[in-house]
Amino acid sequence: MSDQLKGSGLGRGLSSLIPRKKTTPRMPDLVAPAPWDAAQSGEETVTEAGRQQMMELSPREIIANPYQPRRDWVEDSHFLDLIESVKKHGILQPLVVTRNSQGKYELVAGERRLRAAKNLNLARVPCVIRSVGELEKLELSLIENIQRKDLNPIERAIAYRRLIDEFSLSHDEAAKRLGKSRPVVTNTLRYLQLPSDIQMSLAEGRISEGQAKTILELKNEAEQQELYRRIVEDKLTVADARTFTARRGAGNKRRRGDQRIESATEVESALEEKLGTKVRIRKKGKGGEIVIEFYSEEEFAALVNKLLNC
């Protein structure tokens, strides 16, 4: 695989689900901290049982996490929105930092908030100081980054693969940790089976995820390349691409858009694949409710945008 595809990132986790291994430290649950109390400004607070500290630090005191999966950085519109939010309301969710072997404060989670603070030249930022090991540091960074909506499909797939490999997780275990369905994780990982040039096109947005999934229905690489070329050169839609695969003998597969979805489980899976997050359907008589989970303000904004533009 091309080195250009190595960037990755992940979001949230339920650390109690990590397998108990001798080489893997047991992690506390990673949950969003309560909004920072301004009354604590300038004070150091030790939580119950002394497990972690909460205090304010200068952004200049905090150094980058060497395990940060995402190496490139683009100040997109979402980041500019975050800057405006911090300017108006301050940083509501503390950064997570740890002391490294040199005694310096090293960022574990909250890179975008730290960058926003530096952009605004804030003197102090609220921080949760935790003691974490090297593997836990990697896991926290990966899990936090799954919430980043600026990741392209290949970056997500590489990040899923890294999480699974680093912590010996099954697809089902990884899905639970990420708050996603197993089909979403499995289907995303399948993008890594594409030829490298097609992966690059998917990463750069020249083909869509729907088109990539259709290409994956063809098991022969020569046919995959032929369909890819036609998608790019002839501007084939997903429907056109499916017609192509049907002619190649792949049309017998049940496709989500062509089948009648009847059970709540099927609907949940369809919505989870579309929205990229955990969805639950609760039926109550003839009615019910659909619960769509999100784990950060940024992910909430992304979900609203997807729903309004469906």
C-alpha positions in Angstrom: 0.0 0.0 0.0 1.2 3.5 -0.8 2.8 5.5 2.0 0.5 8.3 1.0 -2.4 6.2 2.4 -0.9 5.7 5.9 -2.5 8.6 7.7 -5.3 7.5 10.0 -7.4 8.6 12.9 -10.1 7.4 15.4 -12.6 8.6 17.9 -14.3 7.3 21.1 -14.0 4.1 23.2 -15.3 2.0 26.0 -12.0 0.9 27.4 -13.5 -1.9 29.6 -14.0 -3.8 26.3 -10.2 -4.1 25.5 -9.1 -7.7 26.0 -7.1 -8.2 29.2 -3.6 -9.0 28.0 -0.3 -9.0 29.8 1.0 -6.4 27.3 -2.1 -4.3 27.3 -2.9 -2.2 30.4 -6.5 -2.1 31.6 -8.0 1.2 30.8 -10.6 3.3 32.6 -13.8 4.2 30.7 -13.2 7.0 28.3 -16.2 9.4 28.7 -16.7 13.0 27.9 -15.7 15.1 31.0 -18.3 17.4 32.4 -18.1 21.1 31.2 -15.2 22.9 32.9 -16.2 24.9 35.9 -14.8 28.4 35.6 -14.7 28.6 39.4 -11.8 26.2 39.3 -9.7 28.6 37.2 -6.1 28.5 38.2 -6.7 25.7 40.7 -5.5 22.1 40.7 -8.2 19.6 41.6 -7.5 15.9 42.4 -10.5 13.7 41.7 -11.7 11.1 44.1 -9.2 8.3 44.9 -6.6 10.5 43.4 -7.0 8.9 40.0 -6.6 12.0 37.9 -6.0 15.7 38.3 -7.9 18.6 36.7 -6.0 21.9 36.3 -5.4 24.7 33.9 -2.2 24.8 31.8 -0.7 27.1 29.3 -1.1 25.7 25.7 2.6 26.3 25.3 3.2 23.8 28.1 1.5 21.0 26.2 3.6 19.0 23.6 2.2 16.9 20.8 1.4 13.2 21.2 4.0 11.1 19.3 1.2 8.5 18.7 -1.1 10.9 17.0 -2.4 8.9 14.0 -3.2 11.9 11.8 -0.1 13.6 10.5 -1.6 16.1 8.1 -3.7 19.0 9.2 -6.2 21.1 7.3 -7.9 24.1 8.9 -11.4 23.4 7.4 -14.7 25.1 8.0 -15.4 22.8 11.0 -12.2 23.9 12.7 -13.1 27.5 12.0 -16.5 26.8 13.6 -14.7 25.3 16.6 -12.5 28.5 17.0 -15.7 30.6 17.0 -17.3 28.4 19.6 -14.2 28.6 21.8 -14.1 32.3 21.4 -17.7 32.7 22.6 -17.9 29.9 25.2 -14.4 28.9 26.0 -13.2 25.3 26.1 -16.1 23.3 27.6 -14.5 19.9 27.5 -11.0 19.7 29.1 -8.1 18.3 27.2 -6.6 15.0 28.3 -2.8 15.1 29.0 -0.2 13.0 30.7 3.3 13.6 32.1 6.0 12.0 30.0 9.3 10.6 31.3 10.8 14.1 31.0 8.1 15.6 33.2 6.5 17.5 30.4 2.7 17.6 29.7 1.9 15.5 26.6 -1.4 15.6 24.8 -3.5 12.5 24.8 -6.8 13.7 23.5 -8.1 17.1 22.3 -5.8 18.1 19.5 -8.3 20.3 17.7 -9.2 22.1 21.0 -5.5 22.7 21.7 -5.0 24.1 18.2 -8.0 26.4 18.6 -6.6 27.6 21.9 -3.2 28.4 20.3 -5.0 30.1 17.4 -6.8 32.4 19.9 -3.7 32.9 22.0 -5.5 31.7 25.1 -3.4 31.9 28.3 -4.8 28.8 29.9 -6.8 25.7 28.9 -8.6 23.2 31.2 -6.9 19.8 31.3 -7.4 16.4 32.8 -4.0 15.0 33.8 -3.9 11.2 33.7 -1.3 8.6 34.1 -1.3 6.4 31.0 1.0 3.8 29.5 2.4 3.7 26.0 -0.3 1.3 24.6 -3.1 3.2 26.4 -1.8 6.4 24.9 -2.0 5.0 21.4 -5.5 3.6 22.1 -6.8 6.9 23.4 -5.5 8.8 20.4 -6.9 6.3 18.0 -10.3 6.2 19.7 -10.6 10.0 19.9 -9.8 10.4 16.3 -12.7 8.2 15.0 -14.9 11.2 15.8 -13.1 13.3 13.3 -15.4 13.8 10.3 -12.6 15.1 8.1 -11.1 11.6 7.7 -11.5 10.1 4.3 -12.7 6.5 3.9 -9.2 5.0 3.5 -7.9 6.9 6.6 -10.8 5.4 8.5 -10.1 1.9 7.2 -6.4 2.1 8.1 -7.3 3.4 11.5 -9.8 0.6 12.1 -7.1 -1.9 11.0 -4.5 -0.4 13.3 -6.9 -0.5 16.3 -7.8 -4.2 15.5 -4.1 -5.2 15.0 -2.7 -3.3 18.0 -5.2 -4.6 20.5 -6.0 -8.0 18.9 -9.7 -7.2 18.6 -12.3 -9.0 16.5 -14.5 -6.9 14.1 -17.3 -7.2 16.6 -15.2 -6.0 19.6 -13.8 -3.1 17.5 -17.3 -2.1 16.5 -18.4 -2.0 20.2 -15.4 0.1 21.1 -16.1 2.5 18.3 -19.9 2.7 18.9 -20.6 1.4 15.4 -22.1 -1.7 13.9 -20.0 -4.6 12.9 -21.1 -4.3 9.2 -19.8 -0.7 9.2 -16.4 -1.7 10.5 -16.2 -4.8 8.2 -17.3 -2.9 5.1 -14.9 0.0 5.8 -12.0 -2.5 6.2 -12.8 -4.0 2.8 -11.7 -0.7 1.1 -8.1 -1.9 1.9 -8.7 -4.8 -0.5 -8.9 -2.4 -3.4 -5.9 -1.9 -5.7 -3.7 1.0 -4.4 -4.7 3.4 -7.2 -8.4 2.9 -6.6 -7.8 3.4 -2.9 -6.0 6.7 -3.7 -9.0 7.8 -5.8 -11.4 7.0 -3.0 -9.2 8.9 -0.5 -9.1 11.9 -2.8 -12.8 11.9 -3.4 -12.6 11.1 -7.1 -14.9 8.1 -6.5 -17.6 7.7 -3.8 -17.9 5.0 -1.2 -20.9 3.6 -3.0 -18.8 3.3 -6.2 -16.0 1.7 -4.3 -18.3 -0.9 -2.8 -19.6 -1.7 -6.2 -16.1 -2.2 -7.5 -15.5 -4.6 -4.6 -18.3 -6.8 -5.8 -15.9 -7.8 -8.6 -13.3 -10.3 -7.4 -11.1 -10.1 -10.5 -8.7 -7.2 -10.3 -8.7 -6.6 -14.1 -12.5 -6.2 -14.0 -12.2 -3.9 -11.0 -9.7 -1.7 -12.9 -12.0 -1.7 -15.9 -15.0 -0.6 -13.9 -12.9 2.0 -12.1 -11.7 3.4 -15.4 -15.3 3.7 -16.7 -16.5 5.3 -13.5 -13.8 8.0 -13.8 -13.8 8.5 -17.5 -17.5 7.9 -18.3 -18.8 9.4 -15.1 -20.8 6.3 -14.2 -23.2 6.6 -11.3 -23.5 3.9 -8.6 -26.5 2.5 -10.5 -24.6 2.4 -13.7 -21.7 0.7 -12.0 -24.1 -1.9 -10.5 -25.4 -2.6 -14.0 -21.8 -3.3 -15.1 -21.2 -5.7 -12.2 -24.5 -7.5 -13.0 -23.2 -8.1 -16.5 -20.1 -9.6 -15.0 -22.1 -12.1 -12.9 -22.1 -10.1 -9.7 -25.7 -9.1 -10.0 -27.1 -11.9 -7.9 -25.9 -10.3 -4.6 -28.6 -8.7 -2.6 -28.0 -4.9 -2.6 -29.3 -2.8 0.2 -30.9 -0.3 -2.2 -32.7 -3.0 -4.1 -34.2 -5.0 -1.3 -37.2 -4.4 0.9 -36.0 -3.8 4.5 -38.5 -5.4 6.9 -36.9 -6.0 10.3 -35.7 -3.3 12.8 -32.3 -4.9 12.8 -32.0 -4.5 9.0 -33.1 -0.9 9.3 -30.6 -0.2 12.1 -27.8 -1.7 10.0 -28.8 0.4 7.0 -28.9 3.6 9.0 -25.6 2.8 10.8 -23.8 2.3 7.4 -25.3 5.5 6.1 -24.6 7.7 9.1 -21.4 6.0 10.4 -22.6 5.7 14.0 -24.6 3.5 16.4 -28.4 3.6 15.7 -31.1 1.9 17.9 -34.8 1.5 17.0 -37.3 1.1 19.8 -40.8 0.1 18.7 -43.7 1.1 21.0 -47.0 -0.3 19.7 -47.5 1.2 16.2 -45.0 3.9 16.9 -41.5 4.1 18.4 -38.3 6.1 18.2 -35.0 6.0 16.5 -32.0 6.8 18.7 -28.9 8.1 16.9 -25.8 8.2 19.0 -23.0 10.9 18.8 -20.0 11.4 21.0 -18.9 15.0 20.5 -20.2 18.3 19.4 -18.4 17.9 16.0 -19.9 14.5 15.4 -23.4 16.0 16.3 -22.9 18.7 13.7 -21.8 16.2 11.1 -24.9 14.0 11.7 -27.2 17.0 11.4 -25.6 17.9 8.1 -26.0 14.3 6.8 -29.6 14.1 7.8 -30.5 17.5 6.3 -28.8 16.6 3.1 -30.2 13.1 2.6 
